[in-house]
Amino acid sequence: METTRMKCAYHTTTDSVQLCLACNRPLCPACAHQVRGSAYCEECLVHGAEWAATVRHLRVPKAVANRAALLAIIPGMGAVYNNQYFKALVYLVIFFALCLAADIHGIFVFAALSFYAFMMVDSYRTAEEIQRQRVQEGDSTLHQTIDVTSPLWGGLVIVLGLILTLSNYINISEQIRRLWPLVIILLGLFMVYRSVSGNKT
């Protein structure tokens, strides 16, 4: 029994020998262009070349990255601007932990200042990378905005309100100093749990 072979997408009277790796079109020997051991049709090669030329000449907007770095002057706000809320929380906890530890040893003053500078640089680079990806994907919305509808903002306001209320009745600063290491431990446990849960899924 003779098997029927697919015909070339461009030469319908010629049997195909390979499929285009990009679009899966059947190709005859004349239409199968070899690139690094894989076959491509002429149309996909042209589209790939046009896309590469377009991306190479695109410029990533700097205004968004500059805003992210500027907002990072307030610890954690640069990450919030990049819609990375959990990172913002982690950065905030680490920064204030270093500030409190500065009373223990002077080395933590340098560590806090270094981490402060790191947050600004990281916010800038993260915003720049986000914009680069959006440009390459052809997204016309070339900016990130702070999502004021996030539950994080409501929770933050509630916590601040509780702290201010309690400060009217007790020496809240001393209590925070005692409980701060516990907050760091709980955050670390949550990060480990989140990582393990993510690996299982």
C-alpha positions in Angstrom: 0.0 0.0 0.0 1.5 3.3 -1.1 1.5 6.1 1.5 0.5 9.6 0.4 3.1 12.3 1.3 2.2 15.9 2.1 2.8 18.4 -0.7 4.9 21.5 -0.3 2.9 24.5 0.9 4.5 26.6 -1.8 4.9 24.0 -4.6 1.7 22.0 -4.5 2.9 19.4 -7.0 6.1 18.6 -5.1 6.4 16.3 -2.1 7.4 17.8 1.2 10.5 16.6 3.0 10.4 18.8 6.2 8.2 21.0 8.2 8.9 24.6 9.1 9.9 24.8 12.7 8.0 28.0 13.3 4.7 27.6 11.4 4.7 23.8 10.7 4.2 24.2 7.0 5.3 21.3 4.8 8.3 22.2 2.7 10.0 20.7 -0.3 13.9 20.7 -0.6 13.8 24.0 -2.5 11.7 25.8 0.2 13.3 24.3 3.3 15.9 26.9 4.4 18.3 25.4 7.0 19.2 27.6 10.0 21.3 25.9 12.7 20.0 22.5 11.7 16.3 23.4 11.6 14.2 24.1 8.6 12.3 27.3 8.1 10.1 28.6 5.3 11.0 31.9 3.6 8.0 33.8 5.1 9.0 32.9 8.7 12.6 33.9 8.0 11.5 37.3 6.7 9.2 37.8 9.7 12.0 36.9 12.1 14.5 39.2 10.5 12.0 42.1 10.6 11.2 41.5 14.2 14.9 41.4 15.2 15.6 44.6 13.3 12.6 46.3 15.0 13.6 45.2 18.5 17.2 46.2 18.0 16.3 49.8 17.3 13.7 50.2 20.0 14.6 52.3 23.0 13.3 51.5 26.5 11.6 54.5 28.1 13.7 55.9 30.9 11.0 57.9 32.6 9.4 54.9 34.2 12.7 53.5 35.6 13.6 57.0 36.9 10.2 57.2 38.7 10.7 53.8 40.3 14.2 54.8 41.6 12.8 58.1 42.9 9.9 56.4 44.7 12.5 54.0 46.2 13.6 56.9 48.4 10.7 55.7 50.6 11.8 52.1 51.4 9.7 49.6 49.5 7.8 52.1 47.3 10.0 51.4 44.3 8.9 47.7 44.4 5.3 48.7 44.9 5.5 50.9 41.8 6.7 47.9 39.9 3.7 45.9 41.2 5.9 43.7 43.3 4.1 43.9 46.6 5.7 41.0 48.4 9.2 42.2 47.5 8.2 45.6 48.9 7.2 44.1 52.2 10.4 42.1 52.4 12.5 45.1 51.6 10.7 47.2 54.2 11.2 44.6 57.0 14.9 44.1 56.1 15.6 47.9 56.0 13.9 48.6 59.4 15.5 45.6 60.9 18.9 46.9 59.9 18.0 50.3 61.3 17.1 48.8 64.7 20.3 46.7 64.6 22.3 49.9 64.1 22.0 50.5 67.9 23.8 47.2 68.5 26.8 47.7 66.3 28.0 50.4 63.9 28.4 47.9 61.0 24.6 47.8 60.7 24.6 51.5 59.9 26.7 50.8 56.8 24.6 47.8 56.0 21.3 49.9 56.2 22.8 52.6 54.0 24.0 50.0 51.5 20.7 48.3 51.4 18.9 51.6 51.0 21.1 52.3 47.9 20.5 48.8 46.6 16.7 49.2 46.8 16.9 52.3 44.5 19.2 50.5 42.0 17.0 47.4 42.1 13.8 49.4 41.5 15.4 51.1 38.5 16.7 47.9 36.9 13.5 46.0 37.6 11.3 48.8 36.0 13.7 49.0 33.0 13.5 45.2 32.5 9.7 45.3 32.7 9.5 48.0 30.1 12.0 46.1 27.8 9.8 43.1 27.9 6.7 45.1 27.2 8.3 46.8 24.3 9.5 43.5 22.8 6.0 42.1 23.2 4.5 45.1 21.4 2.5 46.4 24.4 1.5 50.0 23.9 1.0 50.6 27.6 4.6 51.6 28.4 4.2 52.4 32.0 3.6 50.8 35.4 1.2 52.4 37.8 0.7 52.0 41.6 -2.4 49.9 42.1 -4.1 51.8 44.9 -7.0 49.2 44.9 -4.6 46.6 46.2 -5.6 45.2 49.7 -2.0 45.9 50.7 -2.8 49.6 51.0 -5.8 49.0 53.2 -3.9 46.7 55.5 -1.0 49.1 55.7 -3.3 52.0 56.7 -5.0 49.8 59.4 -1.6 48.7 60.8 -0.4 52.3 61.0 -3.6 53.4 62.6 -3.4 50.7 65.3 0.2 51.7 66.0 -0.7 55.3 66.4 -3.6 54.5 68.6 -1.6 52.2 70.9 1.1 54.8 71.2 -1.3 57.0 73.1 -1.6 54.4 75.9 1.7 52.5 76.0 5.4 52.9 75.1 4.9 51.3 71.7 8.5 51.9 70.5 9.9 49.6 73.2 7.4 46.9 72.4 8.2 47.1 68.7 11.9 46.8 69.5 11.2 43.6 71.5 8.9 42.0 68.9 10.7 43.1 65.7 13.0 39.9 65.6 9.8 37.8 65.8 8.3 39.6 62.8 11.5 38.8 60.8 11.3 35.1 61.8 7.6 34.9 60.8 8.4 36.6 57.4 11.2 34.2 56.8 9.0 31.2 57.6 6.4 32.5 55.3 9.0 32.9 52.5 10.2 29.3 53.0 6.6 28.0 53.0 5.8 29.9 49.9 8.9 28.6 48.1 8.3 25.0 49.1 4.6 25.2 48.1 5.6 26.7 44.7 8.1 23.9 44.0 5.5 21.2 44.9 3.0 22.7 42.4 
